[in-house]
Amino acid sequence: MIDRDGEKMGLRLTREATGIGFALTAAVMWSLFLIASRVGAVDGLLPIDMMVLRFSLAAVLLAPVLVWSIRRGDGGLLTPRRAIFLALAAGPAFVWLNVGGFQFAPLAHGAVIQPSTVALAGMGLAALLLGETLSARQYVGAALLLAGMVAIAGPSVFVVNMEILIGDSMFVGAGLFWVAYTLLLKRWGISGLLAAAAVSVLSALVVLPIAPFVGVIERLTQLTVAELLFHVTAHGLFNGVGAIVAFGMAVERLGAAKASLVPAIIPATTLIIGLPMTGENPTNLEFIGAAIACLGLLVALSLKTIRDQSIDK
């Protein structure tokens, strides 16, 4: 027989194990989206093509969530004005910066610069807007993040590679847009799934009508069936729906503090999975920069985890 303490321990371990599984699933799904963005750029797809793939499928899958929430009365927090602001932060402009950067810069740059920008901007805004005092450990994490980003993007400045500089700048912009989106979610208390539904539906209404006039259909029909399925899955299913659901399940089982460490592993999972697919060979300095940035993310985010857990207790 198993006593109650044993049952509770087993249940706790099971929930934590499944939570870790959901967290890893979310990280891999977001990584596959970044990889698909770079693969698509190399294959000749434009940002508008990937926007169509991203928002059309997500809108179809998430529209029932939006309708159901409004009918239940859960959509009270999501006013039309707030939905528009969320779409401005995480809709076509964000995706254009996110995937468009891969038209100019390689996978290693986007995989590291975007999550690093989110972490740095998040710490900065917490200090400026919320009055939080940054600790020595947070300064160390920020310094490591900056060092990693400089190691990756710095050589482009010295050799004046304007294309890569444009791509890196777009990745920074995408990170800032995502910070604005998450701040709006926290300020208004809107769930991630409901917000994603509103953003996807509104963005689809903007993007889909112009698709036939800018050659989207022609470019997508040039892909093989396997290539099209890969992009539809990575952009629409994984990034638009799956990663959001998986991350929400991770938060439910692990708590928001532990689940917030997911961005710290995205650079590693992106490079491990993506480099064989893209055939790119980052320089030693780029590898070192990625490792330093990953360490910086872990240091900066792990402090938040420790602080939040101590508050919960």
N, C-alpha and C positions, 0 to 999 in steps of 0.2 A: 504493500500500500504506500501511497505517496501522501504525506501530510499536507496541510494547507499551505504551510510555508514553502514546501517544495513545489506545490502547484503554482503558487504566486510567482516563485522564482522562474519556473518554466515558462509561464505566461509572459513574464517580463522579458525573458531572453528571446522568446518567439517574436514579441512585438518589436524589440530592438533589432533583431535579425532581419525581420521583414522591412523595418524602417530603413535600415542600411541598404537593403536590396532596392527599395524604391528610390533612395537618394542616388545610388549608383546608376539606376535606370534613367533618372532625370538627367544626370550629368552626361551619360552616353548619348541620350537623345539630343541634348543641346549641342554636344560635340559633333554629331552627325549633321546637324543643321549647318554648323560652321564649315564642315568639310564639304558638304553639298554646295555651299555658296562658292567655295574656291573652285571646286570641280566644274560647276556651272559656268563660272567666269572664264576658266581656261577653255571650255568647250564652246564659248561664244554666246552664252545666254547673257542677257542684260538684266539689270536690277528689276525692271518692270516685269520681265518674264517670271522671275522668282517671287515677286509680289503677288502676281496672279495665282501661282501655285500655292503660296502661303495662305492667302486670305480666302480664296474660293472654297477650298476644302474645309478650312477651319470654320468659315461662316456657316456652311451647310451642317457641320457636326455640332456647332455650338449655338446656333439659332434657337433650337428647342430649349436650351438652358436659359437663354434670355427670356423667352416667352413664358416658360414655366415659373421663373423667379418673379416676373412681373405679375402674373396671375395669382401667385401665392402671397403677394405683397412684400416679398423680399427685395424687390427692386427699388424700394423707397429711397434708399441711399444713393442709388444710381439715377440721378436726374439727367434729362437730355443734355444740359450744360456740362455736367461732369463727364458724361460719356464722350462728348466732343473733345474735352480737354485730355481725357485718357487716350483717345484715338490720335490726337495731335502728338502725344508723347511717345506712344508705342505703335503707331500705325505706319502708314506709307513712308513718312519721313525717316523714322527710326530704321525701318527695314532697308530703305535706300542707302542710308549710311552704313548699315551693318553688312549687307551683301555687296554694296557697291565698292567698299574698300578693297575687296578681293579682286576687283578689276585691275588694281594697281600694285597690291602688296601680297606677299606669300602667306601661306597658312599660319606659319609660326608667329607672324606679326599679329594677325587678327585674334589668334587663340590666346595670346597673352595680354595685348594692349587693352582689349575691351573689358575683361573682368578686373584688370588692375585699375583701370580708370574708374570703374564702378566703386571699388573699394576705397580708393583715394578720395574721390568726390564725396562718398558717403561719410568718411571720417571728417572731411573738411566742413561739410554742411552741418554735421552733428555738433561741431564745435562752434560754428558761426550762428546757426539758427536756433539750436537747442541749448546752447550754453554748456555743452559737455566739455570737461577738461580732458585733454588727451594725456594718456599716461606715457611713461618712458617706453613701454612695450609697443604701444601704438606708433610712437615715433620711429621705433626700430622697424616695425612692419612697413610703415610708409617709406622709410629710407630704402629698404630692400626692394619694394615695389618700383620706386623711381630708378634704382640702380638696374633692375632687370629690364625696365622699359628703355633706359638709355643704352644698355648693351645691345638690345634688339634693334632699336630704331636709330641710335646715334650714328652708326656708320653711314647711313643715308644722308645725314646732314653734311658730313665731312666730304663725301664724294659728290654731293649735290645731285642725288638721284630724286628728281622731282616726282616721278611716278610713285615711288614708294612713300615719299613724304606725304603725298596727297592721300594715299591709302591709309597710312597711319593716322593722319588727321581725321579721316572719316571714322576710323575705329574709335578714336577719342570722342568724337561727336556722338557716336552711337552709345557709348558708355554713359555720357552725360544725359542723353535722352532717357536712358533706362533708369538712371537715378531719379530724374524728375517723375517718371511713371511710378516708381516704388514709393516716393514721397507722397504722391497724390493718393495712392492706395492706403497708406498708413493714415494720412490726414482724414480721409473720408470713411475709413473702415469698411471698404468694399472688398469682397472676396476675390482672390486671384482668378477663379474660374469664371465668375460673373463678369469681371472686368475684361477678361480675354474674349468672352462672347460678345460684349459690346464693341470692343476694338475691332474684332474680326468682321462683324456684320457691317459696321460703319465703313471700314476700310474697303471691304468688298464692293460696297455701293459706289465708292469713289474710283477704285482701280478697274473693275471689270468693264464698265462702259467704254473706257478708252482703249482697252486691249486690242480690239479688232483694227484700230486705226494706226497702231504703232508697230505692227509686224509681230505681235506676240504669237499669234496662231501659227504663222509661217515658221518661226524659229522653234517652237515646241514640236511641231510635226516633223521636224528634221531629226529629232532624237529617236533612238531606238526605243522599243517598248520597255526594255529593261532600264534604260537611262531615265525614261519618263517616270516609271514607277519609283525609281530611287529618289528622284527629286520631289515627286508628289508626297512620298512617304516622309522624307526628311524635312521638307518645308511645311507642308500642310498638316500631316498627321503627328509627327514627332514634336516639331517646334510649336505648332499652333495649338495642339491639344494634349498629346501624350505626356510631354515633359511637365506641363502645368499640373496635370492630374497626379503624376508620379511624385512631384515635389510636394503637392498638398498631402498625399498619403504619408510621405516621409515626415512632414511637419506634425501630422497627427500622431505618429508613432514615436518619433524621437524628440519632439518639441521643436519650437522655432529656433532655439539657440543652436542646437546641434545640426539641424537641417541647414542652417545658414552657412555651414562650411562647404556645401556643395560647390559653390563657385570656385573654391580653392583647388578642386581636382579637375575642373574643366580644361585648363591648359594641358595637363598631363594626358588626359584621356583623348583630347583632340589630336595631339601630336602622335601618340602611340597608335591610334586607329588611322589617322589621316595621312601621315607621311607615306606609308606604303601605297595608299590609294592615289595620291597626287604625284608621287615620284619625285617630290622635292627633296633637296638635301640642304638643310639649314647649315650655316657655318658653325664652327665651334663657339664663336662668340654668341650666336643666337641661341644655341643650346644652353650655354652658361646663363644667359639672360633669362631664358624660360625657367630654369631651375631656381634662380634667385627670386624671380617674381612669384613662383609657386610657394617658396618658403615665406616670402613676405605676406602673401595671402593667408597662409596658415597662421602666421604669427598675429597678424592684425585681426583675423576673424576668430581665432581661438580665444583671444582675450574677451571678445564679446560673448562667446559661449560661456566662459568661466563666470563673467560678471552677471549674465542673465540667470545662470543656475543658482548663484549665491542669492540673488534677489528672490527667485522662486522659493528657496528654502526659508 
